[in-house]
Amino acid sequence: MKTHKTDRRKVFIRGFERSKKGNLWRYFKGMTLSVFSRKDAWFAWSIADTNGPRYSLEAYPTERLALYALMRELEHDDNDN
């Protein structure tokens, strides 16, 4: 039975924890992923790996939208490889 894309996304999201600062974060395939609140109260994401950190170029009005954008970025990266 093939795993549905929505099911994989739910499992991916459930892997996030809250840091002491209240940010979402998790390790995933050798990367540290974070969703955080910016000083302007909007949200952004970061991906840190052996090449250093990479940050979202856009800001998002909600944490959830930033998390979805992070998932899209990772899917885009997978499609490039």
mmCIF file of the C-alpha atoms, coordinates in Angstrom:
data_MODEL
# 
_entry.id   MODEL 
# 
loop_
_atom_site.group_PDB 
_atom_site.id 
_atom_site.type_symbol 
_atom_site.label_atom_id 
_atom_site.label_alt_id 
_atom_site.label_comp_id 
_atom_site.label_asym_id 
_atom_site.label_entity_id 
_atom_site.label_seq_id 
_atom_site.pdbx_PDB_ins_code 
_atom_site.Cartn_x 
_atom_site.Cartn_y 
_atom_site.Cartn_z 
_atom_site.occupancy 
_atom_site.B_iso_or_equiv 
_atom_site.pdbx_formal_charge 
_atom_site.auth_seq_id 
_atom_site.auth_comp_id 
_atom_site.auth_asym_id 
_atom_site.auth_atom_id 
_atom_site.pdbx_PDB_model_num 
ATOM 1  C CA . MET A 1 1  ? 0.000  0.000  0.000  1.00 0.00 ? 1  MET A CA 1 
ATOM 2  C CA . LYS A 1 2  ? 1.376  3.381  -1.026 1.00 0.00 ? 2  LYS A CA 1 
ATOM 3  C CA . THR A 1 3  ? 1.612  6.076  1.665  1.00 0.00 ? 3  THR A CA 1 
ATOM 4  C CA . HIS A 1 4  ? -0.503 9.091  0.811  1.00 0.00 ? 4  HIS A CA 1 
ATOM 5  C CA . LYS A 1 5  ? 1.331  12.436 0.566  1.00 0.00 ? 5  LYS A CA 1 
ATOM 6  C CA . THR A 1 6  ? -0.975 13.969 3.199  1.00 0.00 ? 6  THR A CA 1 
ATOM 7  C CA . ASP A 1 7  ? -0.099 11.183 5.653  1.00 0.00 ? 7  ASP A CA 1 
ATOM 8  C CA . ARG A 1 8  ? 3.635  11.804 5.148  1.00 0.00 ? 8  ARG A CA 1 
ATOM 9  C CA . ARG A 1 9  ? 3.107  15.520 5.767  1.00 0.00 ? 9  ARG A CA 1 
ATOM 10 C CA . LYS A 1 10 ? 1.239  14.842 9.009  1.00 0.00 ? 10 LYS A CA 1 
ATOM 11 C CA . VAL A 1 11 ? 4.045  12.586 10.226 1.00 0.00 ? 11 VAL A CA 1 
ATOM 12 C CA . PHE A 1 12 ? 6.601  15.234 9.223  1.00 0.00 ? 12 PHE A CA 1 
ATOM 13 C CA . ILE A 1 13 ? 4.751  17.963 11.165 1.00 0.00 ? 13 ILE A CA 1 
ATOM 14 C CA . ARG A 1 14 ? 4.357  15.759 14.245 1.00 0.00 ? 14 ARG A CA 1 
ATOM 15 C CA . GLY A 1 15 ? 8.149  15.440 14.406 1.00 0.00 ? 15 GLY A CA 1 
ATOM 16 C CA . PHE A 1 16 ? 8.534  19.096 15.407 1.00 0.00 ? 16 PHE A CA 1 
ATOM 17 C CA . GLU A 1 17 ? 9.104  20.115 19.012 1.00 0.00 ? 17 GLU A CA 1 
ATOM 18 C CA . ARG A 1 18 ? 9.071  23.458 20.818 1.00 0.00 ? 18 ARG A CA 1 
ATOM 19 C CA . SER A 1 19 ? 12.378 24.971 21.824 1.00 0.00 ? 19 SER A CA 1 
ATOM 20 C CA . LYS A 1 20 ? 12.815 26.867 25.098 1.00 0.00 ? 20 LYS A CA 1 
ATOM 21 C CA . LYS A 1 21 ? 12.285 30.060 23.086 1.00 0.00 ? 21 LYS A CA 1 
ATOM 22 C CA . GLY A 1 22 ? 8.996  28.689 21.746 1.00 0.00 ? 22 GLY A CA 1 
ATOM 23 C CA . ASN A 1 23 ? 10.179 28.015 18.201 1.00 0.00 ? 23 ASN A CA 1 
ATOM 24 C CA . LEU A 1 24 ? 9.315  24.880 16.262 1.00 0.00 ? 24 LEU A CA 1 
ATOM 25 C CA . TRP A 1 25 ? 12.337 22.738 15.403 1.00 0.00 ? 25 TRP A CA 1 
ATOM 26 C CA . ARG A 1 26 ? 13.384 19.226 14.436 1.00 0.00 ? 26 ARG A CA 1 
ATOM 27 C CA . TYR A 1 27 ? 16.221 17.207 12.944 1.00 0.00 ? 27 TYR A CA 1 
ATOM 28 C CA . PHE A 1 28 ? 15.413 15.785 9.522  1.00 0.00 ? 28 PHE A CA 1 
ATOM 29 C CA . LYS A 1 29 ? 17.761 13.991 7.100  1.00 0.00 ? 29 LYS A CA 1 
ATOM 30 C CA . GLY A 1 30 ? 20.870 15.598 8.611  1.00 0.00 ? 30 GLY A CA 1 
ATOM 31 C CA . MET A 1 31 ? 19.348 19.077 8.775  1.00 0.00 ? 31 MET A CA 1 
ATOM 32 C CA . THR A 1 32 ? 18.037 21.188 11.637 1.00 0.00 ? 32 THR A CA 1 
ATOM 33 C CA . LEU A 1 33 ? 14.750 22.771 10.617 1.00 0.00 ? 33 LEU A CA 1 
ATOM 34 C CA . SER A 1 34 ? 13.257 25.733 12.463 1.00 0.00 ? 34 SER A CA 1 
ATOM 35 C CA . VAL A 1 35 ? 10.184 27.927 12.235 1.00 0.00 ? 35 VAL A CA 1 
ATOM 36 C CA . PHE A 1 36 ? 10.493 31.083 14.285 1.00 0.00 ? 36 PHE A CA 1 
ATOM 37 C CA . SER A 1 37 ? 8.828  34.382 15.019 1.00 0.00 ? 37 SER A CA 1 
ATOM 38 C CA . ARG A 1 38 ? 10.604 37.450 13.701 1.00 0.00 ? 38 ARG A CA 1 
ATOM 39 C CA . LYS A 1 39 ? 10.831 40.806 15.491 1.00 0.00 ? 39 LYS A CA 1 
ATOM 40 C CA . ASP A 1 40 ? 7.916  42.098 13.404 1.00 0.00 ? 40 ASP A CA 1 
ATOM 41 C CA . ALA A 1 41 ? 5.734  39.207 14.712 1.00 0.00 ? 41 ALA A CA 1 
ATOM 42 C CA . TRP A 1 42 ? 5.696  37.467 11.319 1.00 0.00 ? 42 TRP A CA 1 
ATOM 43 C CA . PHE A 1 43 ? 7.221  34.014 10.891 1.00 0.00 ? 43 PHE A CA 1 
ATOM 44 C CA . ALA A 1 44 ? 10.114 32.578 8.869  1.00 0.00 ? 44 ALA A CA 1 
ATOM 45 C CA . TRP A 1 45 ? 11.917 29.255 8.506  1.00 0.00 ? 45 TRP A CA 1 
ATOM 46 C CA . SER A 1 46 ? 15.521 28.119 8.453  1.00 0.00 ? 46 SER A CA 1 
ATOM 47 C CA . ILE A 1 47 ? 17.337 25.021 7.284  1.00 0.00 ? 47 ILE A CA 1 
ATOM 48 C CA . ALA A 1 48 ? 20.780 24.393 8.795  1.00 0.00 ? 48 ALA A CA 1 
ATOM 49 C CA . ASP A 1 49 ? 23.122 21.703 7.520  1.00 0.00 ? 49 ASP A CA 1 
ATOM 50 C CA . THR A 1 50 ? 26.842 21.254 6.926  1.00 0.00 ? 50 THR A CA 1 
ATOM 51 C CA . ASN A 1 51 ? 26.731 24.138 4.412  1.00 0.00 ? 51 ASN A CA 1 
ATOM 52 C CA . GLY A 1 52 ? 25.418 26.531 7.080  1.00 0.00 ? 52 GLY A CA 1 
ATOM 53 C CA . PRO A 1 53 ? 21.971 28.047 7.567  1.00 0.00 ? 53 PRO A CA 1 
ATOM 54 C CA . ARG A 1 54 ? 19.539 29.022 4.827  1.00 0.00 ? 54 ARG A CA 1 
ATOM 55 C CA . TYR A 1 55 ? 16.584 31.294 5.616  1.00 0.00 ? 55 TYR A CA 1 
ATOM 56 C CA . SER A 1 56 ? 13.236 31.896 3.979  1.00 0.00 ? 56 SER A CA 1 
ATOM 57 C CA . LEU A 1 57 ? 13.205 34.909 1.706  1.00 0.00 ? 57 LEU A CA 1 
ATOM 58 C CA . GLU A 1 58 ? 9.588  35.602 2.590  1.00 0.00 ? 58 GLU A CA 1 
ATOM 59 C CA . ALA A 1 59 ? 7.825  36.251 5.881  1.00 0.00 ? 59 ALA A CA 1 
ATOM 60 C CA . TYR A 1 60 ? 4.541  34.561 6.772  1.00 0.00 ? 60 TYR A CA 1 
ATOM 61 C CA . PRO A 1 61 ? 1.692  35.914 8.902  1.00 0.00 ? 61 PRO A CA 1 
ATOM 62 C CA . THR A 1 62 ? 1.254  32.613 10.771 1.00 0.00 ? 62 THR A CA 1 
ATOM 63 C CA . GLU A 1 63 ? 3.496  29.880 12.071 1.00 0.00 ? 63 GLU A CA 1 
ATOM 64 C CA . ARG A 1 64 ? 1.458  27.309 10.165 1.00 0.00 ? 64 ARG A CA 1 
ATOM 65 C CA . LEU A 1 65 ? 2.008  29.057 6.823  1.00 0.00 ? 65 LEU A CA 1 
ATOM 66 C CA . ALA A 1 66 ? 5.747  29.263 7.509  1.00 0.00 ? 66 ALA A CA 1 
ATOM 67 C CA . LEU A 1 67 ? 5.799  25.533 8.305  1.00 0.00 ? 67 LEU A CA 1 
ATOM 68 C CA . TYR A 1 68 ? 3.961  24.706 5.067  1.00 0.00 ? 68 TYR A CA 1 
ATOM 69 C CA . ALA A 1 69 ? 6.415  26.891 3.133  1.00 0.00 ? 69 ALA A CA 1 
ATOM 70 C CA . LEU A 1 70 ? 9.297  25.006 4.763  1.00 0.00 ? 70 LEU A CA 1 
ATOM 71 C CA . MET A 1 71 ? 7.741  21.702 3.655  1.00 0.00 ? 71 MET A CA 1 
ATOM 72 C CA . ARG A 1 72 ? 7.411  23.026 0.088  1.00 0.00 ? 72 ARG A CA 1 
ATOM 73 C CA . GLU A 1 73 ? 11.068 24.114 0.144  1.00 0.00 ? 73 GLU A CA 1 
ATOM 74 C CA . LEU A 1 74 ? 12.171 20.640 1.214  1.00 0.00 ? 74 LEU A CA 1 
ATOM 75 C CA . GLU A 1 75 ? 9.990  19.036 -1.477 1.00 0.00 ? 75 GLU A CA 1 
ATOM 76 C CA . HIS A 1 76 ? 11.547 21.401 -4.014 1.00 0.00 ? 76 HIS A CA 1 
ATOM 77 C CA . ASP A 1 77 ? 15.037 20.389 -2.804 1.00 0.00 ? 77 ASP A CA 1 
ATOM 78 C CA . ASP A 1 78 ? 14.105 16.691 -3.151 1.00 0.00 ? 78 ASP A CA 1 
ATOM 79 C CA . ASN A 1 79 ? 12.913 17.277 -6.718 1.00 0.00 ? 79 ASN A CA 1 
ATOM 80 C CA . ASP A 1 80 ? 16.215 18.993 -7.587 1.00 0.00 ? 80 ASP A CA 1 
ATOM 81 C CA . ASN A 1 81 ? 18.236 15.906 -6.547 1.00 0.00 ? 81 ASN A CA 1 
# 
